[in-house]
Amino acid sequence: MSRRDPRGGAPSPGRSLEPGADDRVGFVLRLGRALHSYGYPAHRLEDVLAQVARKLGLEAQFFSLPTGIFAGFGSPELQRTHLLRVQPGEVQLDRLVDVDQVASEVLKGTLDPAGGTARIEAIAARPPCYGPALTVAAYGLAAATSARFLGGGGREIGLAAVGGLVVGLLAAVTGRGRAGRVFEPLAAFVASALMGALSLVTGACSVYVATLAALIVLIPGLTITTAMTELSTRHLASGTARLSGAIVLFLGIGFGVALGTRVAALAVGPPHIAEPRELAAWTEWLALALAPAGLMVLFRAPVRELPWITATGVLAFYGGRLGARLLDPELGIFAGALTAGVASNLYARWRDRPSAVTLVPAVILLVPGSVGFKSLALLLEQHVLVGVESAFRMVIMLSALVAGLLIANVVAPVERAGEWDAGTAV
Protein backbone atom coordinates (compact mmCIF):
# COMPACT_ATOMS: atom_id res chain seq x y z
CA MET A 1 0.00 0.00 0.00
CA SER A 2 2.99 2.28 0.40
CA ARG A 3 4.16 1.91 -3.18
CA ARG A 4 3.21 4.70 -5.54
CA ASP A 5 0.56 3.90 -8.12
CA PRO A 6 0.83 4.94 -11.77
CA ARG A 7 -1.18 8.00 -12.64
CA GLY A 8 -2.47 9.29 -15.90
CA GLY A 9 -5.65 9.44 -17.91
CA ALA A 10 -6.58 8.14 -21.31
CA PRO A 11 -7.67 10.56 -24.03
CA SER A 12 -11.13 10.27 -25.48
CA PRO A 13 -11.47 9.70 -29.23
CA GLY A 14 -10.89 12.84 -31.27
CA ARG A 15 -10.03 15.15 -28.37
CA SER A 16 -7.24 15.83 -25.94
CA LEU A 17 -7.16 14.80 -22.32
CA GLU A 18 -9.62 16.84 -20.29
CA PRO A 19 -8.36 18.90 -17.32
CA GLY A 20 -8.65 16.89 -14.12
CA ALA A 21 -8.70 13.50 -15.86
CA ASP A 22 -5.41 12.50 -14.23
CA ASP A 23 -6.86 13.15 -10.78
CA ARG A 24 -9.94 11.09 -11.55
CA VAL A 25 -7.92 8.17 -12.87
CA GLY A 26 -5.54 8.38 -9.92
CA PHE A 27 -8.46 8.35 -7.52
CA VAL A 28 -10.04 5.30 -9.16
CA LEU A 29 -6.74 3.41 -9.10
CA ARG A 30 -6.11 4.14 -5.45
CA LEU A 31 -9.70 3.30 -4.57
CA GLY A 32 -9.29 -0.06 -6.30
CA ARG A 33 -6.05 -0.78 -4.45
CA ALA A 34 -7.62 0.15 -1.12
CA LEU A 35 -10.75 -1.95 -1.59
CA HIS A 36 -8.68 -4.91 -2.75
CA SER A 37 -6.36 -4.59 0.25
CA TYR A 38 -9.31 -4.50 2.67
CA GLY A 39 -10.79 -7.75 1.39
CA TYR A 40 -13.03 -6.99 -1.59
CA PRO A 41 -13.64 -9.94 -3.97
CA ALA A 42 -13.31 -9.60 -7.74
CA HIS A 43 -16.99 -9.40 -8.62
CA ARG A 44 -17.71 -6.57 -6.19
CA LEU A 45 -14.46 -4.73 -6.87
CA GLU A 46 -15.00 -4.62 -10.62
CA ASP A 47 -18.61 -3.50 -10.21
CA VAL A 48 -17.73 -0.75 -7.75
CA LEU A 49 -14.82 0.62 -9.81
CA ALA A 50 -16.91 0.61 -12.98
CA GLN A 51 -19.69 2.46 -11.16
CA VAL A 52 -17.29 5.06 -9.74
CA ALA A 53 -15.51 5.57 -13.06
CA ARG A 54 -18.82 6.03 -14.87
CA LYS A 55 -20.05 8.63 -12.38
CA LEU A 56 -16.74 10.49 -12.74
CA GLY A 57 -17.20 10.60 -16.51
CA LEU A 58 -14.52 8.03 -17.37
CA GLU A 59 -14.79 5.20 -19.86
CA ALA A 60 -13.07 2.32 -18.14
CA GLN A 61 -12.80 -1.45 -17.87
CA PHE A 62 -11.44 -3.47 -14.96
CA PHE A 63 -10.16 -6.98 -14.38
CA SER A 64 -9.38 -8.10 -10.84
CA LEU A 65 -7.30 -11.04 -9.61
CA PRO A 66 -6.21 -11.93 -6.08
CA THR A 67 -2.71 -10.61 -6.89
CA GLY A 68 -3.38 -7.86 -9.41
CA ILE A 69 -5.79 -5.32 -10.90
CA PHE A 70 -5.87 -4.36 -14.58
CA ALA A 71 -7.55 -1.02 -15.31
CA GLY A 72 -8.04 0.34 -18.82
CA PHE A 73 -9.20 3.93 -19.39
CA GLY A 74 -10.48 5.33 -22.68
CA SER A 75 -11.96 3.85 -25.82
CA PRO A 76 -10.58 0.50 -27.05
CA GLU A 77 -8.55 2.18 -29.84
CA LEU A 78 -6.86 4.69 -27.51
CA GLN A 79 -7.03 2.87 -24.24
CA ARG A 80 -4.33 3.33 -21.60
CA THR A 81 -3.96 0.31 -19.34
CA HIS A 82 -2.61 0.28 -15.79
CA LEU A 83 -1.43 -2.73 -13.81
CA LEU A 84 -1.55 -2.64 -10.01
CA ARG A 85 0.40 -5.44 -8.36
CA VAL A 86 -1.41 -6.20 -5.11
CA GLN A 87 -1.45 -8.89 -2.48
CA PRO A 88 -4.59 -10.42 -0.97
CA GLY A 89 -5.24 -8.26 2.05
CA GLU A 90 -6.91 -8.88 5.36
CA VAL A 91 -10.43 -7.62 5.94
CA GLN A 92 -10.15 -4.26 7.73
CA LEU A 93 -13.68 -3.02 8.21
CA ASP A 94 -12.81 0.32 9.85
CA ARG A 95 -10.75 1.40 6.86
CA LEU A 96 -13.39 0.04 4.51
CA VAL A 97 -15.98 2.27 6.17
CA ASP A 98 -13.71 5.32 5.84
CA VAL A 99 -12.84 4.60 2.20
CA ASP A 100 -16.54 4.17 1.53
CA GLN A 101 -17.17 7.63 3.00
CA VAL A 102 -14.40 9.19 0.87
CA ALA A 103 -15.81 7.67 -2.32
CA SER A 104 -19.30 8.93 -1.47
CA GLU A 105 -17.99 12.47 -0.92
CA VAL A 106 -16.09 12.46 -4.21
CA LEU A 107 -19.13 11.28 -6.14
CA LYS A 108 -21.37 13.83 -4.45
CA GLY A 109 -18.97 16.60 -5.43
CA THR A 110 -18.16 17.67 -1.88
CA LEU A 111 -14.57 16.40 -2.29
CA ASP A 112 -12.43 16.62 -5.44
CA PRO A 113 -10.65 13.47 -6.73
CA ALA A 114 -7.21 14.77 -5.73
CA GLY A 115 -8.45 15.31 -2.18
CA GLY A 116 -10.03 11.84 -2.22
CA THR A 117 -6.71 10.33 -3.27
CA ALA A 118 -4.94 12.07 -0.39
CA ARG A 119 -7.58 10.86 2.07
CA ILE A 120 -7.28 7.25 0.88
CA GLU A 121 -3.51 7.35 1.22
CA ALA A 122 -3.86 8.77 4.73
CA ILE A 123 -6.27 5.97 5.66
CA ALA A 124 -3.80 3.37 4.39
CA ALA A 125 -0.90 4.93 6.32
CA ARG A 126 -2.53 5.17 9.73
CA PRO A 127 -1.84 2.54 12.42
CA PRO A 128 -4.35 -0.24 13.21
CA CYS A 129 -7.29 0.81 15.35
CA TYR A 130 -6.60 -1.96 17.89
CA GLY A 131 -3.24 -2.55 19.55
CA PRO A 132 -1.27 -5.81 19.60
CA ALA A 133 -2.33 -6.76 23.14
CA LEU A 134 -6.05 -6.45 22.37
CA THR A 135 -5.60 -8.33 19.10
CA VAL A 136 -3.86 -11.23 20.85
CA ALA A 137 -6.66 -11.32 23.43
CA ALA A 138 -9.19 -11.44 20.58
CA TYR A 139 -7.47 -14.54 19.21
CA GLY A 140 -7.93 -16.21 22.59
CA LEU A 141 -11.56 -15.12 22.86
CA ALA A 142 -12.38 -16.34 19.35
CA ALA A 143 -10.77 -19.71 20.09
CA ALA A 144 -12.59 -20.14 23.41
CA THR A 145 -16.02 -19.31 21.99
CA SER A 146 -15.39 -21.53 18.95
CA ALA A 147 -14.60 -24.44 21.28
CA ARG A 148 -18.04 -24.02 22.84
CA PHE A 149 -19.75 -23.91 19.43
CA LEU A 150 -17.89 -27.09 18.48
CA GLY A 151 -19.32 -28.88 21.51
CA GLY A 152 -16.31 -28.59 23.77
CA GLY A 153 -16.46 -28.75 27.53
CA GLY A 154 -14.63 -26.71 30.13
CA ARG A 155 -11.24 -28.33 29.50
CA GLU A 156 -11.49 -27.91 25.75
CA ILE A 157 -12.48 -24.25 26.14
CA GLY A 158 -9.55 -23.58 28.45
CA LEU A 159 -7.05 -25.32 26.18
CA ALA A 160 -8.44 -23.55 23.12
CA ALA A 161 -8.12 -20.16 24.82
CA VAL A 162 -4.45 -20.85 25.60
CA GLY A 163 -3.86 -22.08 22.06
CA GLY A 164 -5.58 -19.04 20.60
CA LEU A 165 -3.42 -16.70 22.66
CA VAL A 166 -0.29 -18.49 21.44
CA VAL A 167 -1.46 -18.21 17.83
CA GLY A 168 -2.14 -14.51 18.37
CA LEU A 169 1.35 -14.01 19.78
CA LEU A 170 2.85 -15.79 16.77
CA ALA A 171 0.82 -13.56 14.45
CA ALA A 172 2.12 -10.46 16.23
CA VAL A 173 5.73 -11.68 16.09
CA THR A 174 5.84 -12.96 12.51
CA GLY A 175 3.98 -9.98 11.03
CA ARG A 176 4.21 -9.64 7.26
CA GLY A 177 7.91 -10.41 6.82
CA ARG A 178 9.41 -13.63 5.52
CA ALA A 179 8.29 -15.51 8.62
CA GLY A 180 4.72 -14.46 7.82
CA ARG A 181 4.80 -16.64 4.70
CA VAL A 182 4.90 -19.77 6.86
CA PHE A 183 2.77 -18.40 9.67
CA GLU A 184 -0.21 -20.74 9.23
CA PRO A 185 1.77 -24.04 9.15
CA LEU A 186 3.98 -22.80 11.99
CA ALA A 187 0.97 -21.80 14.11
CA ALA A 188 -0.72 -25.13 13.37
CA PHE A 189 2.42 -27.00 14.44
CA VAL A 190 2.82 -25.04 17.69
CA ALA A 191 -0.89 -25.15 18.60
CA SER A 192 -1.32 -28.88 17.96
CA ALA A 193 1.87 -29.77 19.86
CA LEU A 194 0.82 -27.51 22.74
CA MET A 195 -2.69 -28.98 22.93
CA GLY A 196 -1.33 -32.51 23.00
CA ALA A 197 1.18 -31.68 25.73
CA LEU A 198 -1.28 -29.73 27.88
CA SER A 199 -3.82 -32.56 27.75
CA LEU A 200 -1.40 -34.54 29.94
CA VAL A 201 -1.67 -31.79 32.55
CA THR A 202 -5.38 -30.92 32.40
CA GLY A 203 -6.59 -34.49 32.08
CA ALA A 204 -8.35 -36.40 29.33
CA CYS A 205 -10.20 -34.21 26.83
CA SER A 206 -10.94 -33.84 23.15
CA VAL A 207 -7.60 -32.63 21.80
CA TYR A 208 -9.15 -32.45 18.33
CA VAL A 209 -11.79 -29.90 19.41
CA ALA A 210 -9.23 -27.82 21.33
CA THR A 211 -6.80 -27.79 18.40
CA LEU A 212 -9.47 -26.92 15.85
CA ALA A 213 -10.82 -24.10 18.00
CA ALA A 214 -7.33 -22.69 18.56
CA LEU A 215 -6.77 -22.59 14.79
CA ILE A 216 -10.29 -21.59 13.76
CA VAL A 217 -9.24 -18.03 12.86
CA LEU A 218 -6.58 -19.37 10.48
CA ILE A 219 -8.82 -21.79 8.60
CA PRO A 220 -9.60 -20.11 5.25
CA GLY A 221 -13.35 -20.58 5.38
CA LEU A 222 -14.04 -16.96 4.42
CA THR A 223 -11.55 -17.20 1.54
CA ILE A 224 -13.23 -20.34 0.22
CA THR A 225 -16.64 -18.69 0.53
CA THR A 226 -15.39 -15.68 -1.44
CA ALA A 227 -13.88 -17.97 -4.08
CA MET A 228 -17.14 -19.89 -4.45
CA THR A 229 -19.03 -16.63 -4.77
CA GLU A 230 -16.67 -15.42 -7.50
CA LEU A 231 -17.08 -18.69 -9.38
CA SER A 232 -20.85 -18.45 -9.02
CA THR A 233 -20.79 -14.93 -10.49
CA ARG A 234 -18.65 -16.09 -13.47
CA HIS A 235 -15.41 -14.50 -12.30
CA LEU A 236 -13.60 -17.73 -13.08
CA ALA A 237 -9.98 -16.57 -13.09
CA SER A 238 -10.13 -14.90 -9.69
CA GLY A 239 -12.33 -17.58 -8.15
CA THR A 240 -10.06 -20.41 -9.33
CA ALA A 241 -6.90 -18.65 -8.13
CA ARG A 242 -8.41 -17.81 -4.75
CA LEU A 243 -9.74 -21.34 -4.28
CA SER A 244 -6.35 -22.82 -5.16
CA GLY A 245 -4.67 -20.57 -2.60
CA ALA A 246 -7.16 -21.61 0.07
CA ILE A 247 -6.59 -25.31 -0.66
CA VAL A 248 -2.82 -24.87 -0.38
CA LEU A 249 -3.35 -23.04 2.91
CA PHE A 250 -5.55 -25.88 4.15
CA LEU A 251 -2.84 -28.38 3.27
CA GLY A 252 -0.22 -26.30 5.08
CA ILE A 253 -2.34 -26.19 8.23
CA GLY A 254 -2.99 -29.92 8.00
CA PHE A 255 0.72 -30.63 7.66
CA GLY A 256 1.46 -28.43 10.67
CA VAL A 257 -1.15 -30.21 12.78
CA ALA A 258 0.09 -33.66 11.78
CA LEU A 259 3.71 -32.74 12.51
CA GLY A 260 2.87 -31.06 15.83
CA THR A 261 0.80 -34.00 17.01
CA ARG A 262 3.58 -36.42 16.15
CA VAL A 263 6.32 -34.35 17.79
CA ALA A 264 4.25 -33.94 20.98
CA ALA A 265 3.61 -37.69 21.15
CA LEU A 266 7.31 -38.43 20.78
CA ALA A 267 8.36 -35.77 23.30
CA VAL A 268 5.86 -36.22 26.14
CA GLY A 269 3.78 -39.22 25.15
CA PRO A 270 0.40 -39.66 23.46
CA PRO A 271 -2.34 -37.22 24.51
CA HIS A 272 -5.09 -38.17 26.91
CA ILE A 273 -8.20 -38.22 24.75
CA ALA A 274 -11.82 -38.29 25.93
CA GLU A 275 -15.19 -37.05 24.75
CA PRO A 276 -16.06 -33.47 25.81
CA ARG A 277 -18.35 -33.02 28.77
CA GLU A 278 -21.65 -31.40 27.88
CA LEU A 279 -22.15 -27.90 29.27
CA ALA A 280 -25.34 -26.04 30.16
CA ALA A 281 -27.22 -24.24 27.40
CA TRP A 282 -26.51 -20.82 28.88
CA THR A 283 -22.80 -21.25 28.13
CA GLU A 284 -23.59 -21.28 24.42
CA TRP A 285 -25.57 -18.05 24.79
CA LEU A 286 -22.62 -16.51 26.62
CA ALA A 287 -20.26 -17.63 23.86
CA LEU A 288 -22.57 -16.19 21.22
CA ALA A 289 -22.63 -12.86 23.07
CA LEU A 290 -18.82 -12.73 23.38
CA ALA A 291 -17.79 -14.07 19.97
CA PRO A 292 -18.75 -10.91 17.99
CA ALA A 293 -16.46 -8.80 20.20
CA GLY A 294 -13.48 -10.98 19.31
CA LEU A 295 -14.37 -10.95 15.62
CA MET A 296 -14.83 -7.17 15.76
CA VAL A 297 -11.22 -6.77 16.86
CA LEU A 298 -9.81 -9.36 14.44
CA PHE A 299 -11.59 -7.76 11.48
CA ARG A 300 -10.88 -4.21 12.70
CA ALA A 301 -14.53 -3.19 12.82
CA PRO A 302 -15.42 0.13 14.51
CA VAL A 303 -16.50 -0.26 18.14
CA ARG A 304 -19.68 1.72 17.54
CA GLU A 305 -20.91 -1.04 15.20
CA LEU A 306 -20.62 -3.83 17.80
CA PRO A 307 -24.37 -3.91 18.65
CA TRP A 308 -25.25 -4.41 14.97
CA ILE A 309 -22.49 -6.99 14.50
CA THR A 310 -23.78 -8.91 17.52
CA ALA A 311 -27.41 -8.73 16.42
CA THR A 312 -26.61 -9.94 12.90
CA GLY A 313 -24.44 -12.76 14.25
CA VAL A 314 -27.19 -13.95 16.60
CA LEU A 315 -29.78 -13.88 13.80
CA ALA A 316 -27.47 -15.78 11.47
CA PHE A 317 -26.54 -18.37 14.11
CA TYR A 318 -30.09 -19.20 15.13
CA GLY A 319 -31.31 -18.91 11.54
CA GLY A 320 -28.84 -21.64 10.67
CA ARG A 321 -29.96 -23.71 13.66
CA LEU A 322 -33.61 -23.43 12.64
CA GLY A 323 -32.77 -24.30 9.04
CA ALA A 324 -30.82 -27.36 10.19
CA ARG A 325 -33.83 -28.60 12.16
CA LEU A 326 -36.27 -28.03 9.31
CA LEU A 327 -33.99 -29.26 6.52
CA ASP A 328 -30.62 -30.79 7.44
CA PRO A 329 -27.22 -29.47 8.56
CA GLU A 330 -25.91 -29.16 5.00
CA LEU A 331 -28.87 -27.17 3.70
CA GLY A 332 -29.68 -25.46 6.98
CA ILE A 333 -26.70 -23.18 6.52
CA PHE A 334 -28.60 -21.69 3.58
CA ALA A 335 -31.15 -20.24 5.99
CA GLY A 336 -28.40 -18.77 8.17
CA ALA A 337 -26.66 -17.16 5.19
CA LEU A 338 -29.94 -15.77 3.86
CA THR A 339 -30.74 -14.31 7.27
CA ALA A 340 -27.29 -12.76 7.61
CA GLY A 341 -27.41 -11.32 4.10
CA VAL A 342 -30.84 -9.75 4.46
CA ALA A 343 -30.04 -8.33 7.90
CA SER A 344 -26.73 -6.88 6.67
CA ASN A 345 -28.33 -5.28 3.63
CA LEU A 346 -31.01 -3.70 5.81
CA TYR A 347 -28.25 -2.44 8.10
CA ALA A 348 -26.45 -0.92 5.11
CA ARG A 349 -29.61 0.92 4.06
CA TRP A 350 -30.35 2.27 7.51
CA ARG A 351 -26.84 3.12 8.68
CA ASP A 352 -25.45 4.10 5.24
CA ARG A 353 -22.48 1.79 5.77
CA PRO A 354 -21.06 -1.12 3.74
CA SER A 355 -23.01 -4.25 4.54
CA ALA A 356 -19.69 -6.08 4.98
CA VAL A 357 -19.37 -4.54 8.46
CA THR A 358 -21.97 -6.93 9.86
CA LEU A 359 -21.93 -9.62 7.20
CA VAL A 360 -18.28 -10.72 7.42
CA PRO A 361 -18.35 -11.54 11.18
CA ALA A 362 -21.71 -13.27 10.75
CA VAL A 363 -20.38 -15.42 7.91
CA ILE A 364 -17.51 -16.54 10.13
CA LEU A 365 -20.09 -18.00 12.53
CA LEU A 366 -21.58 -19.95 9.61
CA VAL A 367 -18.63 -20.98 7.44
CA PRO A 368 -18.16 -24.77 7.68
CA GLY A 369 -14.38 -24.55 7.88
CA SER A 370 -14.40 -27.08 10.69
CA VAL A 371 -15.86 -29.65 8.29
CA GLY A 372 -13.01 -29.08 5.87
CA PHE A 373 -10.49 -29.41 8.68
CA LYS A 374 -12.11 -32.66 9.76
CA SER A 375 -11.96 -34.07 6.23
CA LEU A 376 -8.27 -33.16 5.97
CA ALA A 377 -7.54 -34.77 9.34
CA LEU A 378 -9.31 -37.96 8.26
CA LEU A 379 -7.35 -38.09 5.01
CA LEU A 380 -4.08 -37.63 6.90
CA GLU A 381 -5.09 -40.56 9.12
CA GLN A 382 -5.67 -42.60 5.92
CA HIS A 383 -9.45 -42.77 6.40
CA VAL A 384 -9.89 -41.98 2.73
CA LEU A 385 -13.56 -42.79 2.17
CA VAL A 386 -14.79 -40.95 5.27
CA GLY A 387 -12.48 -38.03 4.51
CA VAL A 388 -13.78 -37.68 0.95
CA GLU A 389 -17.34 -37.88 2.23
CA SER A 390 -16.61 -35.10 4.73
CA ALA A 391 -15.00 -32.98 2.00
CA PHE A 392 -18.05 -33.42 -0.24
CA ARG A 393 -20.25 -32.40 2.68
CA MET A 394 -18.22 -29.20 3.04
CA VAL A 395 -18.71 -28.42 -0.66
CA ILE A 396 -22.48 -28.83 -0.30
CA MET A 397 -22.53 -26.57 2.76
CA LEU A 398 -20.44 -23.91 1.02
CA SER A 399 -22.73 -24.02 -2.02
CA ALA A 400 -25.73 -23.50 0.25
CA LEU A 401 -23.96 -20.64 2.01
CA VAL A 402 -23.12 -18.86 -1.23
CA ALA A 403 -26.64 -19.39 -2.55
CA GLY A 404 -28.07 -17.82 0.59
CA LEU A 405 -25.85 -14.74 0.25
CA LEU A 406 -26.63 -14.27 -3.44
CA ILE A 407 -30.38 -14.65 -2.93
CA ALA A 408 -30.23 -12.18 -0.04
CA ASN A 409 -28.94 -9.54 -2.47
CA VAL A 410 -32.01 -10.17 -4.62
CA VAL A 411 -34.54 -10.28 -1.78
CA ALA A 412 -33.18 -7.18 -0.04
CA PRO A 413 -30.82 -5.32 -2.39
CA VAL A 414 -28.64 -2.62 -0.92
CA GLU A 415 -30.03 0.82 -1.67
CA ARG A 416 -27.66 3.25 -0.05
CA ALA A 417 -28.64 6.77 0.92
CA GLY A 418 -25.57 8.07 -0.92
CA GLU A 419 -24.85 8.08 -4.63
CA TRP A 420 -23.05 4.78 -4.81
CA ASP A 421 -23.31 1.22 -3.59
CA ALA A 422 -20.25 -0.34 -2.01
CA GLY A 423 -22.21 -3.52 -1.52
CA THR A 424 -20.69 -6.41 0.39
CA ALA A 425 -17.21 -7.79 0.62
CA VAL A 426 -18.42 -11.39 0.40
Disulfide bonds with the S-S distance in Angstrom:
none
